[in-house]
Amino acid sequence: MGARNDALKRYLSDNNVIADIFRLAFGADGLSVDPKALKDLDSVQVMGMPLKAHAKNAKDVKKVSSYRERIHDGVAAMQAKFGGKPALFVLGVEGQTKVSRVMPLRNLQYEDHSLTFMAERMAEGVRSKGVPGDWLSGWPKGAILPTPLSVTLYTGAGDWTGPRSLREIQANIPPTLSRRVMDVPLNVLTFKDICKHDPDSLLSDLGAVAAYIVYEKDSDKLEELIATKEIFHHMSRKGFDVVNTHRKLAITIPEDVEVIDMHYAEQVWAKRAEKRGETNERQKNIGIFIDCFRSLGHSEETIATKLSELFKISYKEAITLIQERPFAIPHVPNLS
């Protein structure tokens, strides 16, 4: 959660980004995603009922709120036809900043919750027409349940080294029972995977966003891309927020700025990194100074006086630094 997750959610509200993610993840499987065909779940109906409930009372408010909190970071519905027959997909993107071994299980929970909620809404539509029964009774012949299709988007700089299916985190399953036991694949797309594709071939600036994170510490590669690809010169505000929250030297940009000059951003990041390096070196030297004078038996007052003179800080600040500095454990030689 936090700023990085919030920035990613805002970025995934762009249908062009969702379309790019699913084209890259499932393009080889024949899935074509038109961003203009993607719809918010609130606007999609199955059998006359919206997939997302409209809260009518306090109980519904709690139900809808729970559903919204437990689905993926980015979600959209896509209606299509395969072999002349209609199909409805609920596309979900779950962002991961770190590799998680339990991700297949979390993904299963998301999809189970989505299916259960959608099925309940569809059954409510049937019962509202006078068909009695429990939450899944009364379905007419030919009812179509939407299909959840999800991607785990790994926004780190490296490879996804975690499991890619539920089976990988389960106990040993005898080969004779393997085909009888449910397995759920984890469809992973990494920023590193995205960097293998031409960013100009994408509908959004997803390729540039991924590259600024993957090549953050490879300045030569990043400079090469900036020099040869115009898409790296400017970035959408939502895309920039994903990169900016990833770096620990975040830049504050006015809220009304929608397009970011990346040349300017790189210069600011570089200056802040240099300043942080100088600050870290200064803190390290202060710590060494305190440890050395302590080991020589000097009083706190004497150390503070010398510290304030040498590092140009106030006596009060020097006292605080000394008191916050833990005592170094003296080295005891091994005499055995």
Protein Blocks (a to p, Z undefined) as FASTA:
>chain_A
ZZklmmmmmmmmpmklmmmmmmmmmmmnopacdfklpccfklpceehiafbdcdfbfklm
mmmmmmmmmmcfbdcdddddeehiacdddddddddfbdcfklmmmmmmmmmmmmmmmmmm
mmmmmmmnopacdfkgoiaehiacdddddddddfbfbdcfbdfbfklmmccddfklmmmp
ccdddddddfklmmmpcfklpmblmlmmmmmmmmmmmmklmmmmmmmmmklmpccfklmm
mmmmmpccbccddfklmbdcfklmmmmmmmmmmmmmmmmmmmmmmmmmmmmmmmnopafk
lmmmmmmmmnopafklmmmmmmmpccdddddddfZZ
